[in-house]
Every structure is written in C-alpha cells, then in structure tokens.
Amino acid sequence: MPFIKKITAVVLSALVLCGVFVSCGDETDEISMYDLNQALVEFTGHPDEMKYASSSDNHPEDLLAHVSNIDYGKVKAFFISYAANGAGNADEIVAIQVKKKADLNEAAASLRIHLDTRKTLYATYDKTQVTKLEKAKVLSRGTLVILMVSDDVDKMEAAFYRFFSK
C-alpha cells in the first residue's frame, strides 16, 4: 500500500509540473498595436504631428532597424510613433512585442541603446530636448516592451497600464 501512495504522489507531482510548464509558455497576448498607440499618442506634445510606422507596413524589418537591433525573427509586432519634426521635439513611442518572453530583455536592452543614442544626438543639436529624454521610460508587460519619450511620460505610463486593465 505505501508503494501505491508513493507512485500516486509521483504521478500527481508530474501532472502539476506539466501544468506549470504549459501555463508558462511563450504564448503572446493579442495586442492591437494601433489601439495601444492611440491610447498613448495623445500624451505627446503634438499628437497630430506624430508619424506612425509598424510591422504592418512594407519592409517592417527595415523600419524596426532604425530603433532596435533585435533580430526581426524574434518580433511578433511593433510600432513606432515619432515626431515628424525631430528638431525641437524628441517625442517618441516604440513598442515591440516579442514572440517569446525569453527575448524580452534583449528587446528592452535594444530600446535603451536607442534611447542613449538619441540623448547623445540631441545633446549635440537641441539641448532643450535632453531633459525629456532623460525622463523617458522603458517598461514591459508580458511579451511587450515599450519606450516612451514625452513631456507627460508619467501620464503616458498611467495610460499604458490602463490600456491593459480593460
């Protein structure tokens, strides 16, 4: 009888572990990148002047390469909103959704590199934007990482979390 209890305990433990691994897979949430952009772009200085590019455009890997060095094969979707007039306005939103959560840190690191590059660039030709870039945030949720550059970055961050609480 004790042998049967041990076997039962081992089988139940194995089933629990299988459940844990299945529920912690790399499944990505369905996120409307366009809707996420719409929820955040109003917090930029001039939302009507922001340009939009995404994984739905032609040659998306080339577009993403402007802001991230992550291998495009790891990306499920992305969008970039940026000020049409970069001189005098460093506002930008970049969201990258990776296919596997294991690639999230790489995506976040690539956005931090992009942010550092922009800080250096603006420090040389438009120092009025450097403070905005220093307040920028890189946040993540699930398989999504986002860079937010705005005068109202705290409000943008709150809107980001509200978007996912719907």
Buried (B, 14 or more C-beta within 10 A) or exposed (E): EEEEEEEEEEEEEEEEEEEEEEEEEEEBEEBEBEEBBBBBBBBBBEEEEBEBBBBEEEEBEEBBEEBBEBEBEBBBBBBBBBBEEBEEBBBBBBBBBBBEBEBBEBBBBBBBEBBEEBBEBBEEEBEEBBEBBEBBBBBBBBBBBBBBBBBBBEBBBEBBEEBEEE
